[in-house]
Amino acid sequence: MQDIDLQHAESSDSAMLDLLRRGGELRIGQLASGMGVTATAVRQRLNRLMRQGLIERTAVREEDSPAGRGRPCYRYRLTERGQRLAGDNFGDLAAAMWKEIRAVKDVEVRRGLLDRLATTMAAMYQPHVSGETAGERMESVSQLLKGRGIPFSVERSGTLPVLVAEACPYPGLPEQDRSLCAMERMLFSKLVAQDVRLTGCRLDGANCCTFEMS
């Protein structure tokens, strides 16, 4: 029963995200009507999706509010993260772009492309990474990725922290070659401000990929 309820919740959340993607800013009544559920059910899902950073709300001006003067009324819309999740073709685009990167024969040119990708991604993630030491920043990176639904953790190898990828952030791509693993290593090095090395890899039969500071 719990699995069925979870599947239903995920399906309902997806329906709400899709409705907002198509409708833009919507009120609770419009969402309830569009989904065929009660306003109470809509509020529960909205609260959950706002906590996840997928939906945001804005207050409607008093004169536009159907709730009456003096009572707040809100419109809800997708955040940038919600827009990406609600419906996109990024997966196919990423696969196509990665295929083209792999087709570059010149090793130095390909490495330069990987470094530029890592630099661009690091710039996107850096504002969300904190910590005075490399270990603290590694822990922050782990929390950031977990917040994006990617299971990462930090373990210890002696006195050194180890960043553990419990699942691949890019399923289906790394099996083609190790270039993506190299890009990940570059990315984590930039985020923790210290060189890291790939010490364990699923391509070599390890249970998970691990990154340790050099």
N, C-alpha and C positions, 0 to 999 in steps of 0.2 A: 504493500500500500504506500509506503514511504517513497519508493522509486516512482510509482505512478504519480503521486502528488508532485514530486520534484519535476517530472517530465511535463506535467500540466503547467506548473509555474513557469518553466522555461519557455514553453509554447506561448503562454499568455504574455510573458514579457516581450517575446519576439513580436507578437501581434501588436502590442502597444508601441514598440519602437518603430515598426513598419508604418503604423497609422500616423505617427508624428512625422516620420520622414516624408510621407505623402501630403500630410495636411499642414505642415509648418507648426505654427502656434495654435494650440487647442485648449479649450477649457475642459474641466472635469465632466461636465454634462455632455460635451461633444465626444469625449473619449468613451464615456459609458455607453452612449448611443451607438458609436461606431463599433464597439466591441461586444455589445449585447450583454453587458454585465451591470451590476449596481455601482453607484457612485462610491460606496464604501469599498468595494473591491478595487476600484480604480485608484482610490487614495492609498490603499495598502501597497499596490504595485508602484505607484509614483514615489512613495516614500522610500521603498527599497531601491528603485532605480536611481533616485537622486543621491542616496548614500553611496551608490556605486559610481557616481560621477557621469551617468549616462543621460540624465535629464536635468534641466534647470527650469526655474519658474520666474516669471516677471509679474509684478503687480499691475492690474488694470486700473486706469484712471477712474476716479469715482463716477464721473458722468457716464462712462461706458459700462459700468458694472451692472449686470442683471440682478445681482444680489441685493441691490438697494443701496442708497446713499449711506456712507459711514461703515459699510461692511466691506472688507477686503475681498477681492476676486482675483484669481490668478490665471494666467495662461502658461502652458507648459510647452517646452520645445526641447529638441535634442541638443546636447552639447556636441562639440567636435568629436569627442570620443564616441558618443552615442551614434552620430552619423556614420562613422566608420563601421560600427558594429551592426547597425540596422540593415544595411544592405549595400554591398560594394563588390567590385570586381578586382580588388587589390591582390587577392590570392593568385589569380590567373596572370595579372600583370607582373607580380613578383617572380613567378615561375618563368615567364617569358624573358624578363630582364636578366634573370640569373643564367638562363640558357645562353644569352648573348655574351654575358661576361665570361662564361666558361669557354666560349668560342674564340676568345682573344688568345692568340698563340704566343705572343711575346710575354714572357714571364714577368718582366719588369713593369710593363704596361698594365698587366692584370693586377699585379701587386699594388700599383698606384691607384687603380680603381677601387680595390678593396679598402685601402687606407682612406680614400676619400669618403667611401660609404661609412666606414667606422667613425670618421671625424664628424660627418653630418648627423649620424645617429647619436653620437656622444653629446653634440650640441643640443639635441632635443631632450636628452635625458638629464644632462648636467644640472639644470635648475632644481631637479628633484632628488639629487644625491647630496648628502651631507656627511660630515665627520671630519675630525681633526687628523686622524691617522688613516693609513691605507686600509687597515682592518675595519675601522668604523665605516669607511666609505664602501668597502666590500659588503658589509652587512646592510648598508643603505641600498645598494644596488639590488641585493637579494630581496629586500622588502618591496622595492619599486617593481621588480619583475613579478613578484607574487601578486601585487596589486593589479597587475595586468593579466592575471590568470595563468602565469607561467610558473610552474613549481620549481623554485630555486631555494637553496638553503646554504648556510655557512657552517662548515665543520672545522675541526682542528687537526693539523698534522704536526705534532709536536707543539711548538709555540706559534706556528704560522696558521693563519686562517685559510680555508680552502673553499672556494665558491663552487657549489655543486649544482649542476643542471640535471634535475630529476626527470625532466622531459625536454625534448628538443623544442626550442621556440619556433623552428621552421620545419615542421614535419614534411618529409618527402623530398626536401632539397638536399640535405647533407649526404644522403646515400649516393649521390652522383659523384662527388669528389670531396676533397677536404678544404676547398677554398672557403666555404662558409665557416668552417671551424677556425680558419685563420683570421677571418674578419671578426668573429666573435672575440678571439683573443686580443686583437687590436682594440676593439671597442672597450672591453673590460680594463685593459691597460690604461686607456685614456680616462675612464671614469674613476678608477681608484688612484690615478696619478702615480702609478708604479707598474713596471713591466710584470706581466703575468705569463705563465706558460701553461699549455694544455698538457696535463699529466695523466689524464685518463680519457678515453674516447669510446663511444659506442661502436664506431667503425672498427675498433680493435677488439671488440667483444666485451668491453667494460659495461657494467650495469648502468652507469651514468657518466656524463662528461664532467671532468673536474679541472678547475683552474687554480693554480697556486702562484703566489708571488715569487718572482725570481730573486 
